[in-house]
């Protein structure tokens, strides 16, 4: 059964660049890289389930970070 509709995330160019830098940074903690990927993929309009599948995490994790970024 599908979950609630995913929160729409719109990234500014600066936010996108910052998140991309975090993903590429070899010394960034893995949890920070995953969070950045979640937000970037959310900005591309991918649903929570697809992001979770691609990143190997739960849909709840995706929902949580999408919600935190959207409210920030």
C-alpha angles and dihedrals in degrees: 000000000000119000128228120306111279118254111255113244121198115187126203117226089254093051092048092049092049092050092047090052090052091051092051096043107107094204096051115116111258093238090056091049091051092049090050091050091050092054094044092050090046089054088055088058099249115155120249094250093054093047091049091049094049095046097039096239136112125279087237090060091051092047092049095052093041089053094046093050093044092053094044 
